[in-house]
Amino acid sequence: MTEAEERRESYETPELHSLPGSVLARPPGLERRIAPMPRVAGWDVKDLAARFGSPLCVIDERVLRAAYQRLDAAFRAGWKDTVIAASIKTNYLSAVVAILRSMGAWGEVVSGFEYRLCRDLGIPGGQIVFNGPWKSDQELELAFHEGALVNLDSDDELERVIKMARARQGELRVGLRVGVELNDAPWDKFGFAVENDHALEAARVIAREKNLILDGLHVHVGTYIPDAGVYGRACEALIGLGLRLERELGVEIRHIDLGGGYASRNTLRHTLLPGEAIAASAEEYARAITVPLKRAAAQFRRPPRLFIEPGRILVDEAAAMIATVRAVKRVSGQQKAALVDCGVHLLPTAFWYEHEIRPVEDRGQAVENYRVVGPLCMQIDVLRESALLPALRAGDLLVIRDAGAYNFSQSMQFIHMRPNYVLVHDGGVDVIREREADACVRAPERLPPHLINAETRGSILAGGG
Ligand SMILES: Cc1ncc(COP(=O)(O)O)c(C=O)c1O
């Protein structure tokens, strides 16, 4: 093969998506971006900001419950034995987890911290799926003891679990996280690859262990995967491997787990079309997974239970950030910049989403193109490179929509403290995470004795109050 031929990419059949009529009816990003939004979750934004401060994260319980209900109904319609194990890392505010749990969700955790959080909120170990590339021996022992479903991620982890299984009387049930090459860039840091038979080999090792039982197979194809077809192919891959393991190793595959990654309506940066135009619906994801499962059901020893581990599709749209314009700047030769009090430390998803930003006041039809920047002393603190907004002045409130996924859990205390997080529910509005005081950062610090002197003696760290 010549060098030129090698460089040429192989042909792939394009995938066609239908667009909702409403998307073509307007130029992308125009009126939708500037319609004022005086209320969030039914509450007056100005009142919320006056009561709880700005910036402020507002979570709408009704929207959260509706998202869960829709996904649950879509999957159960296709496969009755579906369990939603909500991805805890996507938003581990306790109130959010408690709401999802009250709807019936199990917890999907990837650390001891998340595991303990679920247990603290009353979720039994037997309704926790424990994933992640590294789990300590102590965490594994506790999870096994409490009946959690542990998905193994590596040979080293498998070896450690084999030792645990040999050291105890009863059997340990485990799942195997597998990797399937389905998307670009591949999500290949995790699990046992299917293509090179690494997964098959791991299953054989498990089958040889008297106390270790392979309960099921897990795959997580990536995050924000708008194409439901990827899930169809992932499901086919798990089915194919599962049936082969049942046939060749005599095991019973009791569950298959399709992980998370289902897209929300947020728009990815540098994409032509808004997220709501390209993201599959809950029903489309459900069909992509449950149709192949139904087709193959009779071939399994017993129809397996289906797990899904949704994150952003459940929580993204339930939260909004309220922010205040603190300055409007003109930079020579550039668009105007609106400096707001919510930065990427509270909204890290601004690095990959074009969050919809809406004014609160109705200022008519005239719009300007703003760069929306945050309050951090860092050039990269930019929420939107370009957003159409009405003429802004310092003091104006803005609403940044669909901010529920990964923003609290990846938020960073940097320069400013985290603000209040509130939940709007049928009974009113409650603070679910209080604005941080300086002590949240400083209290765990210690001043070593040799640094305590006349000046520092009065510090809270020297016991000086
Ligand atoms: C194993 C696993 N399950 C579920 C999720 C949730 O993903 P998402 O929020 O994209 O649905 C993740 C996130 O990356 C994950 O790693």
The ligand as a Gaussian input file, in Angstrom:
#p B3LYP/6-31G(d) Opt

LIG

0 1
 C      -19.399000       4.111000      34.259000
 C      -20.199000       5.350000      34.045000
 N      -21.546000       5.251000      34.086000
 C      -22.323000       6.340000      33.911000
 C      -21.776000       7.588000      33.649000
 C      -22.707000       8.745000      33.421000
 O      -22.458000       9.359000      32.202000
 P      -23.429000      10.495000      31.653000
 O      -23.520000      11.571000      32.684000
 O      -22.757000      10.974000      30.408000
 O      -24.761000       9.860000      31.400000
 C      -20.389000       7.714000      33.568000
 C      -19.762000       9.014000      33.255000
 O      -18.796000       9.158000      32.562000
 C      -19.574000       6.570000      33.766000
 O      -18.236000       6.637000      33.715000

